[in-house]
């Protein structure tokens, strides 16, 4: 499997840190499974591992998990241009993985964080923002269904090839939706965003993203000045060899990730494409588009029974 998960020792240490036993976590997962069976409008494919991932990423809050699950499946219906064309083997997706790097590093950090890596790898003319959104959603779904416990996610952005021309490719409305989905609906637990290799463009990157993220996440955005800071935060054993790390090269990891996505195609095209059945949703839980994106474009919290 592409992702290397926590060792048993790391799992036990993490459970101990949060004052929870494996049995208690299992019990909460079973409660969620029973709740899902009663939600006839929701897809029923969620595995115990995926529910556990949701639980852990939602600070072990059953109500928060219920809210996120219902919201995510509903979002699939509200954004069909993103969720109805997720085939990772289309020409557009293959081209995207050649022109941009977006994938998780296989190893967790020593502190149990999953690192997501992003870098432009070509001229701006080849970059498609919609394909980027679809790729990000596919990647997150893979992590949900294949990862185990993590302490959160780091986003590592190499800005070396970023130019202002890329800003013209960003659809602000779609960017707003993607950020809301990733930071507030999906179980990502974004604990840090680290930008390096191009300090002169950092202010432009923050100008794009900051209006759409919470104050808490804005405080987790950092500009790294050198690789030593990278080693302290992430560790050489996690980083590709281009950054003085001990992992495979970026191209080798990207190729491995492409093969992983190709093998994940069946899940994406079946379970990953299931929508809510709104005809079976209780009337008191009916949602409108504005329930997800208010006047400011931010996700509104939904009350789930």
C-alpha positions as CSV (number, residue, x, y, z in Angstrom):
1,X,0.0,0.0,0.0
2,X,1.2,3.5,-0.8
3,X,0.6,5.0,2.6
4,X,2.6,3.9,5.5
5,X,0.4,4.2,8.6
6,X,1.2,4.6,12.3
7,X,3.1,1.8,14.0
8,X,1.3,0.0,16.9
9,X,3.4,1.9,19.3
10,X,2.5,5.2,17.8
11,X,-1.2,4.2,17.9
12,X,-1.1,3.3,21.6
13,X,0.8,6.5,22.4
14,X,-1.7,8.6,20.5
15,X,-4.7,6.9,22.2
16,X,-3.0,7.4,25.6
17,X,-2.4,11.0,24.8
18,X,-6.1,11.6,24.1
19,X,-7.2,9.5,27.1
20,X,-8.9,6.9,25.0
21,X,-8.6,3.1,24.7
22,X,-8.9,1.1,21.4
23,X,-12.1,-0.4,22.8
24,X,-13.7,3.0,23.4
25,X,-12.8,4.0,19.8
26,X,-14.3,0.8,18.5
27,X,-17.5,1.4,20.5
28,X,-17.9,4.9,19.0
29,X,-17.4,3.5,15.5
30,X,-20.2,0.9,16.1
31,X,-22.5,3.8,17.3
32,X,-21.8,5.6,14.1
33,X,-22.5,2.4,12.0
34,X,-25.9,2.1,13.7
35,X,-26.7,5.7,13.1
36,X,-25.8,5.4,9.4
37,X,-28.2,2.5,9.1
38,X,-31.0,4.8,10.1
39,X,-30.0,7.5,7.6
40,X,-31.8,6.1,4.6
41,X,-30.9,9.1,2.5
42,X,-27.1,8.5,2.9
43,X,-24.9,6.0,1.1
44,X,-24.1,3.0,3.3
45,X,-20.7,2.0,2.2
46,X,-18.6,3.6,4.9
47,X,-16.1,1.2,6.4
48,X,-15.1,1.0,10.0
49,X,-11.7,2.3,9.1
50,X,-13.2,5.3,7.3
51,X,-15.5,6.1,10.2
52,X,-12.6,5.8,12.6
53,X,-10.7,8.3,10.5
54,X,-13.6,10.7,10.7
55,X,-13.9,10.2,14.4
56,X,-10.2,10.9,15.0
57,X,-10.2,13.9,12.7
58,X,-13.3,15.3,14.5
59,X,-11.8,15.2,17.9
60,X,-13.8,12.1,18.8
61,X,-17.1,14.1,18.5
62,X,-20.0,11.8,17.3
63,X,-22.2,14.8,16.5
64,X,-19.4,16.5,14.5
65,X,-18.9,13.2,12.5
66,X,-22.6,12.9,11.7
67,X,-22.6,16.5,10.6
68,X,-19.6,16.1,8.3
69,X,-20.8,12.8,6.8
70,X,-24.2,14.2,5.9
71,X,-22.6,17.5,4.6
72,X,-20.0,15.7,2.5
73,X,-22.5,13.4,0.7
74,X,-24.8,16.4,0.1
75,X,-21.9,18.4,-1.3
76,X,-21.5,15.7,-4.0
77,X,-25.0,16.6,-5.3
78,X,-24.5,20.3,-5.0
79,X,-21.2,20.3,-7.0
80,X,-21.8,17.8,-9.8
81,X,-19.1,19.4,-12.0
82,X,-16.6,18.3,-9.4
83,X,-18.0,15.0,-8.1
84,X,-19.6,13.5,-11.2
85,X,-16.4,13.3,-13.3
86,X,-13.8,11.9,-10.9
87,X,-12.2,9.3,-13.1
88,X,-8.5,9.5,-12.3
89,X,-7.5,7.9,-15.6
90,X,-8.8,10.6,-18.0
91,X,-6.4,12.4,-20.2
92,X,-7.0,15.6,-18.2
93,X,-6.1,13.9,-14.9
94,X,-3.0,12.2,-16.3
95,X,-1.9,15.5,-17.7
96,X,-2.5,17.2,-14.4
97,X,-0.2,14.7,-12.6
98,X,2.5,15.5,-15.1
99,X,2.1,19.3,-14.8
100,X,1.5,19.6,-11.1
101,X,2.5,17.6,-8.1
102,X,-0.2,16.9,-5.5
103,X,0.1,13.8,-3.4
104,X,0.7,12.7,0.2
105,X,4.2,11.6,1.3
106,X,4.1,7.9,2.1
107,X,5.6,8.2,5.6
108,X,4.1,10.0,8.6
109,X,6.2,12.4,10.6
110,X,7.6,11.2,13.9
111,X,4.7,13.1,15.5
112,X,2.2,11.2,13.4
113,X,1.3,14.0,10.9
114,X,0.4,13.2,7.2
115,X,2.2,15.6,4.8
116,X,0.5,16.6,1.6
117,X,2.9,18.0,-1.1
118,X,2.0,20.5,-3.8
119,X,4.1,22.1,-6.5
120,X,3.5,23.5,-9.9
121,X,5.7,21.6,-12.4
122,X,5.1,23.4,-15.7
123,X,4.0,26.6,-17.3
124,X,0.7,28.1,-16.2
125,X,-0.9,27.4,-19.7
126,X,-1.2,23.7,-18.7
127,X,-2.8,24.2,-15.3
128,X,-6.5,23.5,-15.0
129,X,-8.1,24.6,-11.7
130,X,-11.1,22.3,-11.9
131,X,-8.9,19.3,-12.5
132,X,-6.9,20.4,-9.5
133,X,-10.1,20.4,-7.4
134,X,-11.0,16.9,-8.5
135,X,-7.5,15.6,-7.8
136,X,-7.6,17.1,-4.3
137,X,-11.0,15.4,-3.6
138,X,-9.8,12.0,-4.9
139,X,-6.6,12.2,-2.8
140,X,-8.6,13.1,0.3
141,X,-11.0,10.2,-0.3
142,X,-8.1,7.8,-0.7
143,X,-6.6,8.9,2.6
144,X,-10.0,8.6,4.4
145,X,-10.4,5.0,3.2
146,X,-6.8,3.8,3.4
147,X,-5.2,5.8,6.2
148,X,-5.4,4.9,9.9
149,X,-5.0,7.3,12.8
150,X,-3.0,10.5,12.2
151,X,-2.5,13.5,14.4
152,X,-3.5,15.8,11.5
153,X,-2.3,17.1,8.2
154,X,0.5,19.4,7.0
155,X,0.3,21.0,3.6
156,X,3.8,21.6,2.1
157,X,3.9,24.0,-0.8
158,X,7.0,24.4,-2.9
159,X,6.5,27.8,-4.6
160,X,9.6,27.6,-6.9
161,X,7.6,27.6,-10.2
162,X,4.7,29.8,-9.0
163,X,4.2,32.9,-11.0
164,X,1.5,35.6,-11.0
165,X,0.1,34.1,-14.2
166,X,-1.2,31.2,-12.2
167,X,-3.5,33.5,-10.3
168,X,-5.4,34.1,-13.5
169,X,-6.2,30.3,-13.6
170,X,-7.8,30.3,-10.1
171,X,-11.6,30.5,-10.2
172,X,-12.2,32.4,-6.9
173,X,-15.8,31.0,-6.5
174,X,-14.6,27.4,-7.0
175,X,-11.6,28.0,-4.8
176,X,-13.9,29.3,-2.0
177,X,-16.0,26.1,-2.3
178,X,-12.9,23.8,-2.3
179,X,-11.4,25.5,0.7
180,X,-14.7,25.2,2.6
181,X,-15.0,21.5,1.7
182,X,-11.4,20.7,2.7
183,X,-11.2,22.7,5.9
184,X,-14.7,22.3,7.2
185,X,-16.4,19.3,5.7
186,X,-13.7,16.7,5.0
187,X,-11.9,15.2,8.0
188,X,-8.5,16.8,7.2
189,X,-7.5,18.4,10.5
190,X,-5.1,20.9,8.8
191,X,-2.5,21.6,11.4
192,X,0.0,23.6,9.3
193,X,0.6,25.1,5.9
194,X,4.3,25.6,5.0
195,X,5.4,27.6,2.0
196,X,9.0,27.6,0.8
197,X,11.4,28.2,-2.1
198,X,9.8,31.4,-3.3
199,X,9.4,34.0,-0.6
200,X,8.8,36.8,-3.1
201,X,5.4,35.3,-4.1
202,X,4.3,34.4,-0.5
203,X,2.3,37.6,-0.1
204,X,0.3,36.8,-3.3
205,X,-0.5,33.3,-2.2
206,X,-1.8,34.5,1.2
207,X,-3.8,37.3,-0.6
208,X,-5.6,34.5,-2.6
209,X,-6.3,32.2,0.3
210,X,-6.6,34.2,3.5
211,X,-10.1,35.7,2.7
212,X,-11.5,32.2,2.7
213,X,-9.9,30.5,5.7
214,X,-10.5,30.9,9.4
215,X,-8.3,33.0,11.7
216,X,-7.2,29.7,13.3
217,X,-5.9,28.3,10.0
218,X,-4.4,31.6,9.0
219,X,-2.2,31.5,12.1
220,X,-1.0,28.1,11.0
221,X,0.4,29.4,7.6
222,X,4.2,29.8,7.7
223,X,6.9,30.8,5.3
224,X,10.0,28.7,5.6
225,X,13.4,30.3,5.0
226,X,15.6,27.2,4.5
227,X,15.6,23.5,4.5
228,X,16.8,23.3,8.1
229,X,13.3,24.5,9.2
230,X,11.8,21.8,6.9
231,X,13.9,19.1,8.6
232,X,12.8,20.2,12.1
233,X,9.1,20.3,11.2
234,X,8.8,17.2,9.0
235,X,12.0,15.2,9.2
236,X,14.5,14.0,6.5
237,X,13.1,10.5,6.6
238,X,9.7,11.8,5.2
239,X,11.1,14.2,2.6
240,X,12.1,13.4,-1.0
241,X,15.8,13.3,-1.9
242,X,15.6,16.7,-3.8
243,X,15.2,18.4,-0.4
244,X,18.0,16.4,1.2
245,X,15.6,13.8,2.4
246,X,15.7,10.0,2.6
247,X,12.6,9.2,0.6
248,X,12.4,8.5,-3.1
249,X,12.6,11.3,-5.6
250,X,9.6,13.6,-6.3
251,X,9.1,12.0,-9.8
252,X,9.3,8.5,-8.3
253,X,6.7,9.4,-5.7
254,X,4.5,11.1,-8.2
255,X,4.6,8.0,-10.5
256,X,3.8,5.7,-7.5
257,X,0.9,8.0,-6.6
258,X,-0.4,7.9,-10.2
259,X,-0.4,4.1,-10.1
260,X,-2.2,4.3,-6.7
261,X,-4.9,6.5,-8.1
262,X,-5.4,4.2,-11.1
263,X,-5.9,1.3,-8.8
264,X,-8.3,3.4,-6.8
265,X,-10.5,4.1,-9.9
266,X,-13.1,1.4,-9.2
267,X,-13.8,2.8,-5.7
268,X,-14.0,6.4,-7.1
269,X,-16.4,5.4,-9.9
270,X,-18.7,3.3,-7.5
271,X,-18.7,4.2,-3.8
272,X,-17.0,7.5,-4.5
273,X,-19.8,8.6,-6.8
274,X,-22.8,7.8,-4.7
275,X,-25.1,10.7,-3.8
276,X,-27.7,11.3,-1.2
277,X,-31.2,10.2,-2.0
278,X,-33.1,13.4,-1.2
279,X,-36.5,11.7,-1.6
280,X,-35.7,9.7,1.6
281,X,-34.3,12.6,3.6
282,X,-36.5,13.7,6.6
283,X,-38.2,17.0,5.9
284,X,-36.6,18.6,8.9
285,X,-33.1,17.9,7.5
286,X,-33.7,19.4,4.0
287,X,-30.8,21.6,2.8
288,X,-30.5,24.3,0.3
289,X,-27.3,25.5,-1.4
290,X,-27.3,28.5,0.9
291,X,-27.1,26.2,3.9
292,X,-23.6,25.3,2.8
293,X,-22.4,28.7,1.4
294,X,-23.8,31.8,3.0
295,X,-23.3,35.4,1.7
296,X,-19.7,35.3,2.7
297,X,-19.2,31.9,1.0
298,X,-18.4,30.0,4.1
299,X,-19.8,26.7,5.1
300,X,-22.6,26.9,7.6
301,X,-22.8,24.4,10.3
302,X,-25.7,22.0,10.0
303,X,-27.7,20.4,12.8
304,X,-27.9,16.7,12.4
305,X,-30.2,14.4,14.4
